[in-house]
Amino acid sequence: MQGVMKITANMLDRYDHLFHNLPVGLLLVDKNDNISYLNKSAQDILYLNGDISNISINELLENATTIDVKQMHDPLEKCDVIKKNGKQVVTRYSPYLSEQGELLGVILLVEPLTRFHERVSQLTNIDLVEGVLRELRNSYTKFRVVLVDHSEWLSSDCWWNELRTISRHADKWVHRLAEIAMKTRREIRETFQDNKIMSNHIEIISKPIQRNGKLIGCVQFLNADKLMDSEQELQFAKKIIRKLEKTYRIDDIIGKSPAINIAREHAKLYAKMRTPILIRGEKGTGKYMLARVIHALSDRYSHPFIRCNFSALASSSNLSTELERVLQSGRNGTVYFYMDEIITKEKQEQLFEFVNNTDELRVIFGSSQALLSEHWKNSLYDMIQRYQITLPALSERQEDIYLLVDMLLAKLNRQYHTNISKVDKEVIEYWKKCEWSGNIAQLERTLEKLVLEADVFTNVITKEQLKKNDLKEPHHVQRASFNMPLQTAIDQFEKDYILLALQQQDFNKTKTAKSLGVSVRNLYYKMDKYNIDRGAP
């Protein structure tokens, strides 16, 4: 389902027999959104029989998206729902052209979402590993993994040593818990204590690992009272190391909405490729993070990941030197080009030659704007558009706001050493109705202000606190609360001021640095200091 398909009317007649043998559904939709052709797979997927004349794509799919493709001539990937049975399908819309390049309609590729997941699963073969990693987020250091045949697949070094200091009967007890967890397909927690040996109790947590309803195995964790202090110190050290390395995992892409699931699966697929890809999405949707995830999943993960904005290329007097610097800095790694500005056609040609002829770098492009073909050289435009991942706006994935708030609150608690346990449900329901033009980045800034303004006795962020925050001037940098140290207040003011300047300059770093009266290098230093994403939100 990757790539831009350009099928002309003449090709359709010539290769009709091949299209009918495609493993995915293929439909042609005319300018009026009526179906003019579909292959056998599409008939089976959409449950169509017989005459298709005068059938509109809108009769088959909920919220079918053709207008953007017809207007912009750009491909679009999404997850649609079949009206007849409510089943989800992965769809790709592409322009359908005549031999002369005139738009005739839209090509639609369709694949059941379940089949898409199966194909990805077969390709990557990491279902079990993913399931274990998901559970290891609980930060337990002693664990083991059991397969469905009850054989042990993996265990931490000190798992059995710790258990056998408790009791010689621990083996049978642990095996029985794994068997019960897999049989009932639910989490089991049991506590064991042998007062003759030690006064501290030990708890075993057994969790079944499932994928699309299929049981894969069971992961078990050991939780002993006497280990908690050292475990917390270890996990804190891990977080510090991860922060220093600035690495991201696939699980850092938070959300369960269909569009985010598709983006994650595409990231896994594209990570194995070497061709350039484009990540599209509004400011603040997480394009930069996803680029780092793809790098971490690729075979280049141990090599550098570097970022270069098009504004830096546009301001460079010697592009060849700039690109050579990029190559030297990121050799054998990944470079992320953020398209925050349109560069000249001459520089576009140089960039195309650099990307096309350099095997020592994997290239990922990011853009928050639709790319219009008239602004770009054909060679570079076709290269950038070939493989794409689209990240949805926050307003399109409201069901994920609860998960995002939990993740962001945990991050802010660590950053500011606060202990706010949750955000009240009423607050989150209110946020779900907001527009969030800045998407996840704006949500994080909003939550950060609430955390910083909370007093030491605040355990839950409530609607009352939200109302107090809403009364403040929205278009100015907010004043610091008097319950924070002076240096924290100064840092918060500086961070807010830089963010405001970035927003006013549409996140163009060169223009922002000039407006603030600092060098671009100094601006980047400040952005890193305050954890402001260097590649535009």
N, C-alpha and C positions, 0 to 999 in steps of 0.2 A: 504493500500500500504506500511505499515511499516514492518520491519523485514527482515531477510535473509531467503528466501525460498530455501529449498534443496529438490527438487523433483527428485526422481530417475525414471528410465525407468519403473521399476516394479510398482511403485506407480501410474504412469500414466495410465497403463492398468487397474489397480484395481479400481481407482476412477474417471474414465472417465466421468461418469454421474454427479459427483459432480462438476468437473471442468466446464462442460457446463452450470451449474447453478450459477456460480460465477457472481457477479455484475460487475466485472472488466474483461477486455480482457486478455486472457492468450495465449501466443504463445511460441512455442519451436523452436529455431533456431539452426541448426546444425553447425559444425565447419566451413563449407563453407558459412555460413550466409544464407542458404536456409531454408525456413519455413517447418518444418516437422509436426507441429500440431498447431491448434488454436481452441479455444472454440467459442461458439455462440456469446458471447459478443464481442470478437475480430473481428469476421466477420462483425458485425453490425457497430462497431466503425471505422473499416478500409475500409468498403464498399467492402468486398470480397464475391464472390459467386463461387460455384463450385470447380473445381480442383485447388489445391494449389501446385501441384508438380512443382519443379524448379522455384518457385517464391522466389526471394531474398528479405530479409528485407530492403535492400537498394532501392528496387523498390517502397516500400511503404512509407518509412520515409526519410526525408531529414537529412543527417548527422547522420544516425543510429550509435550508439556507442556499438560495441561488442568486439572490439579487446582488450580493457583494461580489460574487465571482463574475457576474455579467457586467457589473460596472467597472471593477478594478482589473479584470482579467488575471486575477491572482488565485492560486489554489487555496483551499480551506479544508482543514481536517476537524472533525468533531464526533461526538457520540449522539446518535439519533434514536428515536423510539418508534417502532412500527405500530401504527394505529390499531391494526387488526387484533394484535395479541399482547401489546405492551412490551415486547422484547426489545433489548437494546442492540444496536448495531454500530460498528465503527464505520464512518463514512468519510470519503474524500471527494470534494467538489473541485473540478478543473474546467477551464474554458474549452469549448468545442469549436474548432475553426474550419473555415473553408480553405481550399487550396490557395486562395488569394489573401488569407489571413483575416477574413471577415468573421465576426462572431456569429455562430449559428445556434449556440445554446450552451449547455453544461454537461460535462461527463461526470457521472456519479459512480464511484466504486463503493461497494457495500460488503461488509463482512460481519457475521455475528460476533458480538463482544466476547462470548464464551470461547469461540474458536480462536479469536485473536489472542486471548490469554493463554490458551493451550499451545498455540504456535510459539509464543514468546517463551513459555515455560520449557518446551522441548528444546528450543534453541539455546537458552541460557543454562538450563539444568541446575538452577540454584534455589528451587523451592524450599528444600530442607534447610539450606544455609540461611536463606532469608527468614524463615520461621524462627530459627534459633536466634539470629541477630535481633529480631523484633523483641523477643523475650529478654535478651541480655541487656536491653535498655533499663531493666530494673536494677542494674548495677550490682548484682550478686557475683562474687568472685569464684564461688565453688558451684560447679554445675556438672551435669552429665546429660547426654542425649541418647534416647532409646528409639530404635526403629519399630515398625509395626509387628515384626516377628519377635520382639522383645530382646533382640540382641543389642548390645551397647555399641553405639556408633562413635561416640566421643565423650571424654570426661576430662575435667580439669585435674591438674597434677595432684592436688591435695584432697580431692573429693573423698576417696575411700579411707585415707589415713585419718581424716577428721571423724568419719563415721565410726571407724573401728575403735577409736579411743572412747566412744560412748558405750558401745555394746557389741559383743560378738554376734548378736542376732540382727544387727542393723542391715546386713545384706538382704535378707529375706523381706524385711519390712519395707525397704526402699523398692525392691522389685515389685512387691504387691501394690504399692501406691502407684507405680507407673502403669501397671496392668489395669487398675481401677480407673485411672484418669483417661486412658485410651478407650476403655470399654464404655464409660459413661460420656466421654467427650466433654468433660468439664474439669475445671481446676480443682485440685484436691490439696488441702493444707492439713497436715497432721504434726503434732508435737510429740517428741520422745524425750524421756528423762529417766536417767538411772542414778538414783541418789547415792548408790554405793560407790559410784565412780566419780561423779562430779555434780555440783549443785546447779550448774547452768543447763538450761534446757536447749534442745535443738529442734528446729522446725524444718520440715521438708515441704517444698512447694512443687507440685507436679502439674504441668500444663500440657494438654494435647496440642500438637501442631497440625493445623489443617490448611488446605489450599483449595478454594472453590468447592468446599464441602467434602473433600477427600482427606482422610486421615493419613498423615505422613509419618508421625512419630510422636514422641513426648520429650519435653525438656524438664529437668528437675533441678531445683536450686536448694542449697543448704543455707539456712539462716540461723546462726548461733548468736546468743546474746553477747558472749565474750568476744565475738569477732567484730561487732558493729563499729567500734571506734576506728579500728585499723582499716575496715572496709570503706568507711566514709573518707578517711584520709587518702586511700588509694584512688577512689573515684574522683575526688577533688583533683588529685595529681593528673589523672587521665584527662579531665576536662581542661586543665591548664595546658597540657601537652597538645591536645587537639586544637586549642585556641591558638597556640604558637604556630602550629603547622598549618592552620587555616584550611583544614580538610573538611569535606562534607561527604555524607553518605546518602544513599537513595532514600533512607527513612527521614532525612532532614526535609524532604519535600512533603510537607504536612498536608493531609486532606484525604477524603474518601469520595469526593465527587467524581463523576465519570470523566470529566475533562482532565482532572489531575491524575487519575489512574492511567489514562491514555498517555499523558505526558511522561509519567514515570516509565511506562512500558517502552515508549519510543526512546527514552534516554538509555535504557538497557540495550536496545537494538543498535542505536547509533554509536554507542560507546565502542562497539566491536568493529566499526567501520573506520576508514581513514579519510573519507571524502569530507569536504567542508559542509557544515550544516548551519541553519539559521534558527535562532530562538526568537519568537515573536511574542509580544505582550505589552500591555500598558506599563507605564512607570510604576514601580513598586510591586510587580507581580512575581519577582524572583528569578529573572533571567540569568543574572550573574551567578546566583547560587546553583541553578540547574547546570550552567556551563561547568562549574567546578565539580558537580556530581558526575557529569559525563567524563570529565578528565579522571576523576578518582576511580571510575569503573573501567577505564580503558587500560591497555597494556603500557601506557605512558605515565601511569599514576606516580611512579617514583621520580619522574623528571619535572622540571618547572612548569608552573601555570602562570602565565603573565597576561596582563590586560593592556590594551592599547585603544584609546578612543579615536574615532575618525577626526575629531577636532584637533588632536595632536598631529595627525597626518596633514590636515588642511593647513596648519600653521607652520609646518616644516618647510624650510627653504631648500632642503636636500632630502627628498623622500627616500632615495636609495640608501643614504646613510642611516636614516631612521629605521628602515626595514632591516638593514644589516644589524643594527643594535637589537631589534626585536629577535632576530634569528640567534644572535650570540647569547642573549639573555635566556631564551627559552628552548635552546637546542634539544631536540628529541622529546620535547614536551608539547604543551598546548598553548595557543595564543587566542585570546578572546578579543575580537574587534567589536567595540560598541559603536553603532552607527548613529552617533548623536549629531552628525552634520553631513551634508552632501559635499563630497570632494570633487575637484575638477575632473573632466574626462581624461585629461593627460595622466593625472595621478591614479585614476581608476585603472587605466591600462597598465601602469607600473605595478599596482597592487595585484591585478589579475595575474600578470607574469610571475610575480613573486610567489603567490599562493599556488599557482599551477605547476611551478617548476621546483618547489621546495618540498622534499620528502621528509625533512627533519623536523617539521612542525605539523601538528594537527590544528586546523583552523575552525573556530566557532564564531559565527557572527551573531550579534544581538541587536534588535531594533524594536522601538516602541511605536514606530509609525509604519503605515502601509507604504510599501516601496512602489513608486510609479515608474514604469519602464522608461518614460521619456527623460528621466533624470540620470539614467545609468547607461553605461556602455553595454551592449547586448551580451558580450562575453562574460563580464563580471555579474551582470544581472541574472543570467541563466545559472551561473555557478552558485550564487547565493541562494536562489530560489529552489534549487533542486531538491534538497532535503530540509524539512522544516518541523519544528515543534512549536505549538502554540500554547501559551500559558493564559488561562482565563482571568478576567478581571475579578476582583473580590465580590462584586455585585452579582456575578454569574455563578458563584459557588458559596452562597450564604450558609449552606449546611456545614461548611468547614470552619466557620468562625469560632465555634466552641473549641475545636481542636487547636486552632491557631492561637487563641487567647491563652489556653493552658500552656502551650509551648513557650509563648512570649513571656508570660508571667514567670515561669520557671527560670527563664534566661535573665530577666530583670532582677529577680530575687538574688541570683548568684552575683550579678554585676554590682548591685547596690547594697548587698548584705541585708536585704529586707526579708520579712517572713510573712508575706501576704499569701494566704492559702488559696484564695479563689476570687473570681469576679462574680458578683451576684447575677442570677439568671435574668433579672429584669434589665440589667445593664446590657447584657449580650443581646437580648431580644431587641432592645432599642438600637444597638449598633447594627443589627441585621437590616434595619430599615434605612440606614444611612447610605449615602452614595459612595463614599470612599474613593474619591478621584485619584488619591495617591496609593490606593490599594493596601497591600500588607505593610508596606513601609509607613504609611500614614497611620494604620492601626497600631503599629508598634510605637510610634511617637506619641500617639494619644494615650496609650496605656502607660508609657514611660512617665509622662507628666503626672498621671494619677498616682503612680507608685511613689514618685519623688515628693509629691505634695501630701501624702498620707503621713499621719503622725505615728509614733512608735507603738501605739496601742491598736492600730488598724490591722485587722486580720482578714477582712473581706471588703472589697471595693463595692460600694453600694450605689444606688441611684441618687441618694442625697449628695454623695461626693461628686457624682457626675454632674448634677445640677449646678453645684458650686463652680465646677470647672467650666461649664457651658456659659456661665454669666460673664466670663472674662472676654476681653477683646480678641476676636478670632484672627484678626489680620495683623496682629503685632506679636512680638516675642513676649511670652508670658513672664510675669515677674516671679522670682523665686520665692518659695515659702520660707518663713522665718524659722521653721523647725529643722533646717539643715545647716551644716557647717558652712562657713563663708566660702571656702575653696570649692565645695560642691556646688554652691549657688553660682559662683563665677563660671565654673566649667559648664554648668547647665545653660547659662545665658549665652556663652560662646557657641555651644553646640547648636542651640536654637537659632542663633543669629546666622551661623553658617548655612544651616538648612534652609532658612528663609531666603538667603542670597542665592543658593543653588536653585530653589524653586523659581525665583524671579528670572534667572538666566537659563531656565529650561535645562538645568543640570549640565550646562556647558562649562567645563572646568576652567578653561582659559578666560572666558568672560567673567566668571565668578571671582577668580583670583584678582583680576583687574579691578572689579567693582569694590572688592574688600581692601585693595591696596597691598596685597601680599603676592609672593611668587607662587607659581603653580606647584612647585616642590613643597613650599610651606603649607599650601592648602591641602595637598595630599597627606602631609604629616598630621595636620589637624583632623582630617577625615578618618585616618587610621586610629588616632588617639580616641576619638569619640565613636568608633565603630560605625561610621557612616560609609555605606557601600560606595566604593570608588567608581564602579561601573554604574551608570544612572539607575535608580530604583526601578 
